Amino acid sequence: MILSLKNLLIGEKKMGKVMWKAGTFEYPIPAVMVTVGDMENSNIITIAWTGIINTDPAMVYISVRPSRYSYKMLKKYKEFVIN
């Protein structure tokens, strides 16, 4: 794989330079409150490792250690809210 400032070459496919809009990143990177669960069983966890994956469609990510209480709930419900 060859990586340059102007072009990215992957196999035989050449991709042009990607320009990111100024609003794509969250700076300064905030700690957020993440809510997970349902009406009977819910939890809020503070997350410092979060960000935007995509803007169209809107997609975000969070990083949670498997040892955290909310981890199993995130795996079960497969959805969360960033507050």
C-alpha positions in Angstrom: 0.0 0.0 0.0 1.4 3.4 -0.9 0.1 6.5 0.9 0.8 10.0 -0.2 -0.6 13.4 0.5 -2.4 13.7 -2.8 -3.5 10.1 -3.6 -4.2 6.8 -2.0 -3.5 3.6 -4.0 -5.2 0.4 -2.9 -4.5 -2.5 -5.2 -5.3 -1.3 -8.7 -7.8 1.3 -7.5 -6.6 4.9 -7.1 -8.6 7.2 -4.9 -8.2 11.0 -4.9 -7.5 13.2 -1.9 -10.4 13.4 0.6 -11.3 16.9 1.9 -12.9 16.9 5.4 -15.3 19.7 6.3 -14.5 21.8 9.4 -17.6 20.5 11.2 -16.7 16.8 11.0 -14.7 16.6 14.2 -15.8 17.3 17.8 -13.1 19.7 19.3 -12.3 19.9 22.0 -13.1 16.2 22.5 -15.7 16.2 25.2 -16.6 13.5 27.8 -20.2 12.5 27.1 -23.0 10.8 29.0 -24.3 7.7 27.2 -27.7 6.2 28.1 -28.5 2.6 27.3 -31.3 0.2 28.2 -35.1 0.2 28.3 -37.7 1.6 30.7 -37.2 -1.2 33.3 -33.4 -1.6 33.1 -31.3 1.4 32.1 -27.9 2.9 32.9 -25.9 6.0 32.2 -22.1 5.8 31.6 -19.5 8.6 31.2 -17.5 8.1 28.0 -14.4 10.0 27.0 -13.6 8.0 23.8 -16.2 9.0 21.3 -16.5 10.7 17.9 -18.1 10.9 14.5 -17.7 8.1 12.0 -19.8 9.6 9.2 -21.9 12.7 8.6 -24.2 11.4 5.9 -25.8 9.2 7.2 -25.0 10.5 10.8 -23.0 7.8 12.6 -21.0 8.1 15.9 -18.9 5.7 17.9 -18.1 5.1 21.5 -15.5 2.8 23.1 -16.5 0.8 26.2 -14.5 -1.8 28.0 -16.1 -5.2 28.3 -15.7 -5.0 32.1 -18.1 -2.1 32.4 -21.7 -2.7 33.6 -23.2 -1.0 30.5 -21.2 -3.1 28.0 -23.6 -6.1 28.2 -26.5 -3.8 27.9 -25.0 -2.2 24.8 -24.5 -5.6 23.2 -28.1 -6.6 24.1 -30.0 -3.5 23.0 -27.6 -2.5 20.1 -28.5 1.2 20.5 -27.6 4.1 22.8 -28.1 7.8 23.2 -25.3 10.3 23.6 -26.2 13.2 25.9 
